[in-house]
Amino acid sequence: MAFDYDVVVIGTGFGGTMTALPLAEHFKKRNKKEKILMLERGTWWTTPVSTVQDKEVATFDFLKSNKQPVQYWSAVGTTRGLIDIVTRCYRTARNADGLYDLMALGRKGLLFGLIGRHSDGVSVIRASGVGGGSLVYSNITVRPPNFVLDDARWPTTWTGAERDDYFDTAREAIGVGVLFALQNRETRKASPKLFSGVVESFVPLQKIVLLIPQPDLLPDMRREFVVTGATQLPTPPPRPFDSVWVRIDNAGNAEAIVAQARINTGLSNINTRSARLDPEWEITPDPNNRWRGLKRINASAVEDPKHALWIDRARLFQSEIGQLTSAYGAVDSSINDLPTGSKPYHPNGAPKNYCERQGRCNVGCLPGARHTLNKQLMAAALGTLTANPSHKDQLEIKALCEVDVIHALDGGGYEIDYLQRDPDKPRKGTRQSVTARRVIIAAGCLGTNELLLRCSRQHRGTLPKLSDRVGEGFSTNGDYIGFLEKSKHWVSLVRGPVTTSFAHFNTEDPNTGGNPAQFHIVEDQGIPPALAALVGVGVPFIQSLGKGRRNFFLLALQIIRLAWRTFIGIFKNASVQQDFFRSEDERTGRMMCVVAQGREAGVGKFTLGGAGDTPLRVRRTDGKNFWEDDIYKAIETSVKRLGERMRATPNDQFFNPFLQKSVSAISPTAVPVPHPLGGCHMGKTAADGVVDQYGRVFDYDGLYVADASIIPTSLGVNPSLTISTLALRIADKIISEIT
């Protein structure tokens, strides 16, 4: 039969983008007029202020001219910004085009959850917009240790070399661009005398030193080539952090150096107070990051003046946690930053947005420096302000489309029913449907589980052969957040990228704890300036959200208190500066925040909610509460040790407002989960999984899942790189089947 599209991709996050763009490139090469449709339940988001690459703030109008719904990030870094986030950017039934979707799973109750509310013990915060979770994540690109991926619950058959290659490609796909990463991978395979890498140093007519992702180069990770007078050079010549190809001759000398066109500048390690400063860090080999290595402060020389230009939070976190574990350093961030000592136009004369240390990663980057996936999708399907679309004939994106159900058609293929919301009145919409030969579900962990449960034979029955394992194997990924209200040093919680550094505990290395079953990662976490306004009533407000109460009462109370303090403060301020007139940086200057993830059991089970419930319900199959998992004890032990080193007084300690009593004396009720995993996990057969290792839904040809829901265990680290790795592998498999 004739289909409307060859492929429909549901979702535009890491799974959706990493499968759609390789397919679009394959279709372009085939030139058979094949088409992909991406359906996204949210809208487009962009910055409302001038940036290096968009001085006239034209992106908003560009998207509008392409008939795309679009909103601005909330730009105010004060209480007004907090109000804007809650009233405009918070997704509810009345505000269906909001960005932040908080689902506190359980029974809703009455009066905003004040009466009859029952929590299932999990509150998930997720994004709704073109680009999915990349819009609001902390830009961390980190790979789990191999022992996590070697767990018996992973049915993957890839070799170690194949796994390394996919992770390297995914790292480049996030940090530079999917199409760029695929091109580099193919070039490496086709020509062994070509080396791609990042320039570490270049001396004309002498040498060029590259960091190259080649396993035979460990532990050095560097390759030095002689540059002779006959060597072909690009104009202008390469600079540090340029991504280049080097073609070598039979003697191993550089024969040509070819600069590459790029979507983004690449992954960065942001530890300094402003761009272009040399952090003077140590660089050592890292088996989990063989291309870029491990960059970190020398924790044994904390007072070294060469670290005086570091972001306070990064310097203090690394110097203190470096006394507790041997595995720590700067995180790889998918954020543009100007290379050390570079001219402010990069690469090769093309100006790029760069990090301005505003601390707004999770609420919208005003300078436009973050590598959010919407940029890659816009360039492919719509074009940019300066370039035509690269895959206009192969890729179409429809925003504000919420998929309801998928029907398996007789004879093959699928029909997808969805609600197309009105861009001007998102509460309203029209029911539409579209058919496709293949469907890739990448709606995120909660979205995919809800959709497939709805399609199962126990409910709508549109996919009656789905495995009975749908909904099983959910993991909180050990997500944890902790606050130290007063540290002994100034922290500057609202400055810099949201996350600068990480530390691993309980790897196979005894210097980290040596117990892989309790592996976890701890990271510093900044607070966007607008959220710093919550300091004071912030803990009870956060706990109220965690209990599922979309409690605007406390927010209203905060506004009233601020108004009163302003009124009174006007008369008192002349003698003593009032708290209301202190900046967000002053209010949180000595507060420290950390987040963590760990190897949680992964025994949760989703079911569809009934009347009066949230769309999904969840429980652990072992009878425990989610916060009773052993991993939280291990994380709290590590965080407590860090707090003992950072606290101002013996009574200060890190506390998790969700997992322990605090000022408001509210008992634990829910784990905050920004990284939900599983529920449609991989298996060898339909008896033990929903999909196979390539994301193929058992018993349904042409139906795939490519997102966090297929991950069969907790990862213990931020999952974006692993999701991207699996999605690229799934895309390769689909392409091989099409061919």
PyMOL commands that set and color helices and strands:
alter all, ss='L'
color gray80, all
select helices_A, chain A and resi 14-30+59-65+79-89+132-135+146-149+160-175+178-190+215-217+305-307+312-321+361-363+373-381+444-455+510-512+516-518+529-534+538-546+552-572+579-581+584-587+626-628+630-646+708-710+720-738
alter helices_A, ss='H'
color red, helices_A
select strands_A, chain A and resi 5-10+36-39+44-46+70-72+100-107+118-127+194-203+207-211+222-232+243-248+254-259+282-284+294-296+327-330+395-398+401-408+414-421+429-441+472-475+480-484+501-505+520-524+592-598+604-608+616-620+671-673+677-679+703-705
alter strands_A, ss='S'
color yellow, strands_A
deselect
rebuild
show_as cartoon
